[in-house]
Amino acid sequence: MTVANNLSMDKFLSMLEKAVRPQFFLLATSFLFFLDSMAAYFSGVGIKDIVEGGGRFDVSLALEVALIFVAFSGLISLVFPTLMVTVVLVYIDLQYRVWKTSYHIKKSWLGIKDDPFNRQRRQHNCVRPTELLREAHEKESKFLMDRYAEYECGEQEGRVAQREVQVYAFCALIFVACNYFLPGSYSNHTISNWAVGYCGASFPVWVTIGIFCWFVVLPVHQDDLNKKWIYCPPLYEKLEAEEEQHRKTEQEWKKKMGLRPSPD
């Protein structure tokens, strides 16, 4: 009995842990709004109506829910991930064009001539993943290869989780927008329009849409390059010594040539 209780508790804790993840919340939100929109459009009965006791819930509605679930699964797994990639790529292109225009304007008006892609100095006792991988292959070091493999495993898990959040946020964004903009009298049965009527304004819907939009484009604005470091003091000291020697050689050459030395 004790073992069974422990297993039940472990399952409960595992389920609770998954329930508090952003992916689970976004997926559940997506399905809720998709179900509400489809039920209101095809049956004229939304979740609000059922809760208030003004709607039916019978075998016919159960079959409709099953079909809606199948459609939802297809959209989530096949259609929306591909559509999201296209939208994000378009957003990245627009962002780059805006940044490029802004940089040229600042360069022309303010005289900025610095390279916008300045390489950040290493964190203390840390190196970049590419530096660790290159050193591991050059030295054929099992320790360094294991260290890189451990880092890459953690990175892969993080990328998968981030991807899930991004896709589910995009799905939630589409479904909330469809739920709110459902045409005609169907919108009277939706959750989003019920929230608008309850609050007396549409700001809850727009705030929700804005939050989901931010989750979708957030990875684009994250400076991952300057956050990826691996703790490896021996390699750090070696690389810093090599770069220090390179800087001294460069400074001496500039002095001989009569050029202004670069600041350290």
C-alpha positions as CSV (number, residue, x, y, z in Angstrom):
1,M,0.0,0.0,0.0
2,T,2.8,2.4,0.8
3,V,4.5,1.8,-2.6
4,A,1.2,2.4,-4.3
5,N,0.6,5.6,-2.4
6,N,4.1,6.8,-3.2
7,L,3.5,6.1,-6.9
8,S,0.2,7.9,-6.8
9,M,1.9,10.9,-5.1
10,D,4.7,10.9,-7.7
11,K,2.2,10.9,-10.5
12,F,0.2,13.7,-8.9
13,L,3.4,15.8,-8.4
14,S,4.5,15.1,-11.9
15,M,1.1,16.2,-13.2
16,L,1.1,19.3,-11.0
17,E,4.6,20.1,-12.3
18,K,3.5,19.9,-15.9
19,A,0.3,21.9,-15.1
20,V,2.3,25.0,-14.0
21,R,4.5,25.1,-17.1
22,P,3.7,27.9,-19.6
23,Q,3.3,25.3,-22.4
24,F,0.4,23.6,-20.6
25,F,-1.3,26.8,-19.8
26,L,-1.0,28.1,-23.4
27,L,-2.2,24.8,-24.9
28,A,-5.2,24.6,-22.5
29,T,-6.1,28.2,-23.3
30,S,-5.8,27.5,-27.0
31,F,-8.2,24.5,-26.8
32,L,-10.6,26.4,-24.6
33,F,-11.0,29.3,-27.1
34,F,-11.0,27.1,-30.1
35,L,-13.7,24.9,-28.6
36,D,-15.8,27.9,-27.6
37,S,-15.5,29.5,-31.1
38,M,-16.4,26.3,-33.0
39,A,-19.3,25.5,-30.7
40,A,-20.7,29.0,-30.9
41,Y,-20.3,29.1,-34.7
42,F,-21.7,25.8,-35.6
43,S,-24.2,25.2,-32.7
44,G,-25.0,28.6,-31.4
45,V,-24.0,27.5,-28.0
46,G,-20.8,28.6,-26.3
47,I,-19.2,27.6,-23.0
48,K,-20.8,30.6,-21.4
49,D,-24.3,29.4,-22.4
50,I,-23.6,25.9,-21.0
51,V,-22.3,27.3,-17.7
52,E,-25.3,29.6,-17.4
53,G,-27.7,26.6,-18.0
54,G,-29.0,28.0,-21.3
55,G,-27.4,25.6,-23.6
56,R,-27.7,21.9,-24.3
57,F,-25.1,19.2,-23.6
58,D,-26.1,15.9,-25.3
59,V,-24.6,13.2,-27.5
60,S,-24.7,15.4,-30.5
61,L,-22.7,18.1,-28.8
62,A,-20.3,15.5,-27.5
63,L,-19.6,14.3,-31.1
64,E,-19.1,17.9,-32.1
65,V,-16.5,18.3,-29.3
66,A,-14.7,15.1,-30.6
67,L,-14.6,16.5,-34.1
68,I,-13.4,19.8,-32.8
69,F,-10.6,18.1,-30.9
70,V,-9.5,16.3,-34.1
71,A,-9.4,19.6,-36.0
72,F,-7.6,21.3,-33.1
73,S,-4.9,18.5,-33.0
74,G,-4.3,18.9,-36.8
75,L,-4.0,22.7,-36.5
76,I,-1.7,22.6,-33.5
77,S,0.6,19.8,-34.8
78,L,0.7,20.6,-38.6
79,V,-0.6,23.9,-39.7
80,F,0.2,26.5,-37.1
81,P,3.9,25.6,-36.5
82,T,4.6,26.1,-40.2
83,L,2.6,29.3,-40.3
84,M,4.4,30.6,-37.2
85,V,7.8,30.1,-38.8
86,T,6.7,32.2,-41.8
87,V,5.3,34.9,-39.5
88,V,8.5,35.0,-37.4
89,L,10.7,35.1,-40.4
90,V,8.8,38.1,-41.8
91,Y,9.0,39.8,-38.4
92,I,12.8,39.2,-38.3
93,D,13.2,40.7,-41.7
94,L,11.1,43.8,-40.8
95,Q,13.0,44.2,-37.5
96,Y,16.3,44.0,-39.4
97,R,15.2,46.6,-41.9
98,V,14.1,49.0,-39.2
99,W,17.3,48.4,-37.3
100,K,19.4,49.0,-40.4
101,T,17.5,52.2,-41.3
102,S,17.9,53.5,-37.7
103,Y,21.6,52.7,-37.6
104,H,22.3,54.5,-40.9
105,I,20.3,57.5,-39.7
106,K,22.3,57.7,-36.5
107,K,25.5,57.2,-38.4
108,S,24.7,60.1,-40.8
109,W,23.3,62.5,-38.2
110,L,25.4,61.7,-35.1
111,G,28.6,60.5,-36.8
112,I,28.5,57.0,-35.3
113,K,31.3,54.9,-37.0
114,D,31.8,52.1,-34.5
115,D,31.1,48.5,-35.5
116,P,27.6,47.6,-34.2
117,F,28.8,44.0,-33.7
118,N,31.3,44.4,-30.9
119,R,32.5,41.1,-29.5
120,Q,31.9,40.9,-25.8
121,R,34.9,39.9,-23.6
122,R,34.7,36.6,-21.9
123,Q,33.2,36.2,-18.5
124,H,35.7,35.3,-15.8
125,N,36.7,31.7,-15.9
126,C,34.2,31.0,-18.7
127,V,34.6,30.3,-22.5
128,R,32.2,30.1,-25.4
129,P,30.8,26.8,-26.5
130,T,32.5,27.0,-29.9
131,E,35.9,27.6,-28.2
132,L,35.4,24.6,-25.9
133,L,34.3,22.4,-28.8
134,R,37.3,23.4,-30.9
135,E,39.7,22.8,-28.1
136,A,38.2,19.4,-27.3
137,H,38.7,18.3,-30.9
138,E,42.3,19.7,-31.1
139,K,43.3,18.1,-27.9
140,E,41.1,15.0,-28.3
141,S,40.1,15.6,-24.7
142,K,37.3,13.3,-23.4
143,F,36.8,15.7,-20.4
144,L,36.2,18.7,-22.6
145,M,33.9,16.6,-25.0
146,D,31.8,15.5,-22.0
147,R,31.7,19.0,-20.7
148,Y,30.4,20.3,-24.1
149,A,27.9,17.4,-24.4
150,E,26.5,18.2,-21.0
151,Y,26.1,21.8,-22.0
152,E,24.5,21.0,-25.4
153,C,22.0,18.6,-23.7
154,G,20.8,21.4,-21.5
155,E,20.7,23.8,-24.4
156,Q,18.6,21.4,-26.4
157,E,16.1,21.0,-23.6
158,G,15.9,24.7,-23.3
159,R,15.3,25.2,-27.1
160,V,12.6,22.5,-27.1
161,A,10.8,24.2,-24.2
162,Q,11.1,27.6,-25.8
163,R,9.8,26.3,-29.1
164,E,6.8,24.8,-27.4
165,V,6.0,28.1,-25.6
166,Q,6.4,30.0,-28.9
167,V,4.2,27.7,-30.9
168,Y,1.5,27.4,-28.2
169,A,1.5,31.2,-27.7
170,F,1.0,31.6,-31.5
171,C,-1.9,29.2,-31.4
172,A,-3.5,30.9,-28.4
173,L,-3.1,34.3,-30.2
174,I,-4.9,33.0,-33.3
175,F,-7.7,31.3,-31.3
176,V,-8.3,34.3,-29.0
177,A,-8.5,36.6,-32.0
178,C,-10.9,34.3,-33.8
179,N,-13.0,34.0,-30.7
180,Y,-13.2,37.8,-30.3
181,F,-13.8,38.6,-34.0
182,L,-16.4,35.8,-34.6
183,P,-18.9,37.3,-37.1
184,G,-22.5,38.2,-36.5
185,S,-24.6,37.1,-33.6
186,Y,-22.2,34.2,-33.0
187,S,-19.9,36.5,-31.0
188,N,-22.7,36.9,-28.4
189,H,-21.9,33.4,-27.2
190,T,-18.1,33.6,-26.9
191,I,-16.0,33.9,-23.8
192,S,-14.0,36.9,-25.1
193,N,-17.1,39.0,-25.7
194,W,-18.6,37.9,-22.4
195,A,-15.4,39.3,-20.8
196,V,-15.8,42.5,-22.7
197,G,-19.3,42.9,-21.5
198,Y,-18.4,42.1,-18.0
199,C,-15.5,44.6,-17.9
200,G,-17.3,47.2,-20.0
201,A,-14.3,47.6,-22.3
202,S,-12.2,45.5,-24.7
203,F,-8.9,46.0,-23.0
204,P,-8.7,42.5,-21.4
205,V,-8.9,40.9,-24.9
206,W,-6.3,43.3,-26.3
207,V,-4.0,42.9,-23.4
208,T,-4.2,39.1,-23.7
209,I,-3.5,39.3,-27.5
210,G,-0.5,41.6,-26.7
211,I,0.9,39.1,-24.2
212,F,0.6,36.2,-26.6
213,C,2.3,38.3,-29.3
214,W,5.2,39.1,-27.0
215,F,5.7,35.4,-26.2
216,V,5.8,34.6,-29.9
217,V,8.5,37.3,-30.8
218,L,10.4,37.2,-27.4
219,P,13.1,34.7,-28.7
220,V,13.9,37.1,-31.5
221,H,14.8,39.8,-29.0
222,Q,16.9,37.6,-26.7
223,D,20.6,38.1,-26.9
224,D,21.5,34.5,-26.6
225,L,25.1,34.9,-27.9
226,N,26.2,37.0,-24.9
227,K,24.6,34.6,-22.4
228,K,26.1,31.3,-23.6
229,W,29.1,30.6,-21.4
230,I,30.7,27.4,-20.1
231,Y,32.7,27.3,-16.9
232,C,36.2,26.1,-17.8
233,P,39.1,28.0,-16.0
234,P,42.0,26.2,-17.6
235,L,40.8,27.0,-21.2
236,Y,39.9,30.5,-20.1
237,E,43.4,31.2,-18.9
238,K,44.9,29.8,-22.0
239,L,42.7,31.8,-24.4
240,E,43.1,35.0,-22.4
241,A,46.9,34.6,-22.5
242,E,46.9,34.1,-26.2
243,E,44.7,37.2,-26.8
244,E,46.8,39.3,-24.4
245,Q,49.9,38.4,-26.4
246,H,48.0,39.2,-29.6
247,R,47.0,42.6,-28.3
248,K,50.6,43.4,-27.3
249,T,51.9,42.4,-30.7
250,E,49.2,44.6,-32.3
251,Q,50.0,47.5,-30.1
252,E,53.8,47.3,-30.9
253,W,53.1,47.1,-34.6
254,K,50.9,50.2,-34.5
255,K,53.6,52.1,-32.6
256,K,56.1,51.2,-35.2
257,M,53.8,52.3,-37.9
258,G,53.0,55.6,-36.2
259,L,49.3,54.7,-35.7
260,R,47.2,55.4,-32.6
261,P,47.2,52.4,-30.2
262,S,43.8,50.8,-29.6
263,P,42.4,51.1,-26.1
264,D,42.6,47.9,-24.0
